[in-house]
């Protein structure tokens, strides 16, 4: 047996987890009550423009994504994120290539100015930073530039690109 086998397995798992987290972005579902400050926004009031508000919204996004509520995750995207990919294409892409059921946990966060927060989330062994932006009285997830570029391809081409790169979890 090759002595590098365990390292390759670890690297493959870390790469898959990183790819999954990269596309983890959130939204809301009418059948599910939003958590924390997202509940206040759903009730008609603005979310708190605080670090706790940003953290609560981020965890809601991560919970929806890891639970397979991709439509709900999309709803929590910034306007730019929603313009980059339709809800239907976002759902199709993530149903095809994302891992469901693996919890994404918020590990730390910090404010960057008054309307932006950087949150760190971990899934399996991979951690990644995300940007939450206060937009329209609510905290929204701002997709990374790489995610935006992928989304602009549309679902079918994005799925093909992920399969080619080996980052489509269900390929």
C-alpha positions as CSV (number, residue, x, y, z in Angstrom):
1,X,0.0,0.0,0.0
2,X,1.2,3.5,-0.8
3,X,2.5,5.3,2.3
4,X,0.9,8.6,1.1
5,X,-2.6,7.1,0.9
6,X,-3.9,8.5,4.2
7,X,-2.6,12.0,3.2
8,X,-4.4,11.8,-0.1
9,X,-7.6,10.8,1.6
10,X,-7.3,13.7,4.1
11,X,-6.6,16.1,1.2
12,X,-9.5,14.9,-0.8
13,X,-11.9,15.3,2.2
14,X,-10.5,18.7,3.0
15,X,-10.9,19.8,-0.6
16,X,-14.4,18.5,-0.8
17,X,-15.3,20.2,2.5
18,X,-13.7,23.5,1.3
19,X,-15.7,23.3,-2.0
20,X,-18.9,22.6,-0.1
21,X,-18.3,25.5,2.3
22,X,-17.5,27.8,-0.7
23,X,-21.0,27.3,-2.0
24,X,-22.7,27.3,1.3
25,X,-24.7,30.4,1.3
26,X,-28.0,30.8,2.9
27,X,-31.6,31.7,2.5
28,X,-35.0,31.3,4.3
29,X,-37.9,28.9,4.1
30,X,-41.4,29.8,4.9
31,X,-42.0,26.5,6.5
32,X,-39.2,27.0,9.0
33,X,-38.9,29.8,11.6
34,X,-35.7,31.9,11.1
35,X,-33.3,31.8,14.0
36,X,-32.3,34.8,16.2
37,X,-32.5,38.2,14.6
38,X,-33.7,36.7,11.4
39,X,-36.9,36.0,13.3
40,X,-37.3,39.7,14.1
41,X,-36.8,40.5,10.4
42,X,-39.4,37.9,9.4
43,X,-41.8,39.5,11.9
44,X,-41.5,42.8,10.0
45,X,-38.7,44.5,12.0
46,X,-35.1,45.2,11.0
47,X,-32.4,42.8,12.2
48,X,-29.9,44.2,14.7
49,X,-27.0,45.9,13.1
50,X,-24.6,44.2,15.5
51,X,-22.1,41.4,15.6
52,X,-24.6,39.2,17.3
53,X,-27.1,40.0,14.5
54,X,-24.6,39.1,11.8
55,X,-23.6,35.9,13.6
56,X,-27.2,34.8,14.0
57,X,-28.0,35.4,10.3
58,X,-24.8,33.6,9.2
59,X,-25.7,30.5,11.3
60,X,-29.2,30.5,9.9
61,X,-27.7,30.5,6.4
62,X,-25.3,27.7,7.2
63,X,-28.1,25.7,8.9
64,X,-30.3,26.0,5.8
65,X,-27.5,25.1,3.4
66,X,-26.3,22.1,5.4
67,X,-30.0,21.0,5.9
68,X,-30.5,21.0,2.1
69,X,-32.7,24.2,2.1
70,X,-30.9,25.7,-0.8
71,X,-33.8,27.9,-1.8
72,X,-33.8,29.3,1.7
73,X,-30.0,29.9,1.6
74,X,-30.4,31.8,-1.7
75,X,-32.9,34.1,-0.1
76,X,-30.3,35.2,2.4
77,X,-27.8,36.3,-0.4
78,X,-27.0,39.9,-1.1
79,X,-28.6,41.5,-4.1
80,X,-25.4,40.9,-6.1
81,X,-25.5,37.2,-5.2
82,X,-29.1,36.9,-6.3
83,X,-28.3,38.7,-9.6
84,X,-25.5,36.3,-10.3
85,X,-27.7,33.2,-10.2
86,X,-31.4,32.5,-10.2
87,X,-33.0,30.7,-7.3
88,X,-33.8,27.7,-9.5
89,X,-30.2,27.4,-10.8
90,X,-28.8,27.8,-7.3
91,X,-31.0,25.0,-6.1
92,X,-30.1,22.8,-9.1
93,X,-26.4,23.4,-8.7
94,X,-26.4,22.6,-5.0
95,X,-28.6,19.6,-5.3
96,X,-26.2,18.2,-7.8
97,X,-22.9,19.1,-6.2
98,X,-23.2,20.0,-2.5
99,X,-23.0,17.7,0.5
100,X,-26.1,17.9,2.7
101,X,-26.3,16.9,6.3
102,X,-22.8,18.0,7.4
103,X,-23.2,20.7,10.0
104,X,-21.5,24.0,9.3
105,X,-20.6,25.7,12.6
106,X,-19.8,29.4,13.1
107,X,-16.5,29.5,15.0
108,X,-15.7,33.2,15.2
109,X,-16.7,36.6,13.9
110,X,-15.7,40.3,13.8
111,X,-17.2,43.5,12.6
112,X,-15.5,45.3,9.7
113,X,-17.1,48.8,9.8
114,X,-20.7,49.2,10.7
115,X,-22.4,47.2,8.0
116,X,-20.0,44.3,7.3
117,X,-19.0,41.3,9.4
118,X,-16.5,38.6,8.7
119,X,-17.5,35.2,10.0
120,X,-15.5,32.0,10.1
121,X,-17.3,28.7,9.7
122,X,-16.1,25.2,9.9
123,X,-17.4,22.0,8.2
124,X,-15.5,18.8,8.8
125,X,-11.8,19.8,8.9
126,X,-12.1,22.9,6.7
127,X,-12.6,26.4,7.9
128,X,-13.4,29.4,5.7
129,X,-14.3,33.1,6.1
130,X,-17.5,34.6,4.8
131,X,-18.7,38.2,4.5
132,X,-22.1,39.2,5.9
133,X,-23.4,42.6,4.6
134,X,-26.2,44.6,6.2
135,X,-28.5,45.3,3.3
136,X,-32.1,46.3,3.4
137,X,-32.4,46.1,7.2
138,X,-31.1,42.5,7.3
139,X,-27.8,40.7,7.3
140,X,-27.1,39.0,3.9
141,X,-24.4,36.6,2.8
142,X,-22.1,38.0,0.2
143,X,-20.8,35.3,-2.1
144,X,-17.1,35.1,-2.7
145,X,-15.8,36.3,-6.1
146,X,-15.1,32.7,-7.1
147,X,-18.7,31.8,-6.3
148,X,-20.1,34.7,-8.2
149,X,-18.0,33.7,-11.3
150,X,-19.2,30.1,-11.0
151,X,-22.9,31.2,-10.6
152,X,-22.7,33.4,-13.7
153,X,-22.2,30.3,-15.7
154,X,-25.7,29.0,-14.9
155,X,-26.5,25.7,-13.3
156,X,-25.6,23.3,-16.1
157,X,-22.2,24.8,-16.9
158,X,-21.4,25.3,-13.2
159,X,-22.1,21.7,-12.5
160,X,-19.9,20.6,-15.4
161,X,-17.1,22.9,-14.1
162,X,-17.3,21.5,-10.6
163,X,-17.3,17.9,-11.9
164,X,-14.3,18.7,-14.1
165,X,-12.5,20.2,-11.1
166,X,-13.4,17.3,-8.9
167,X,-15.3,19.5,-6.5
168,X,-18.8,18.2,-7.2
169,X,-19.6,16.1,-4.1
170,X,-22.1,13.9,-5.9
171,X,-20.1,13.2,-9.0
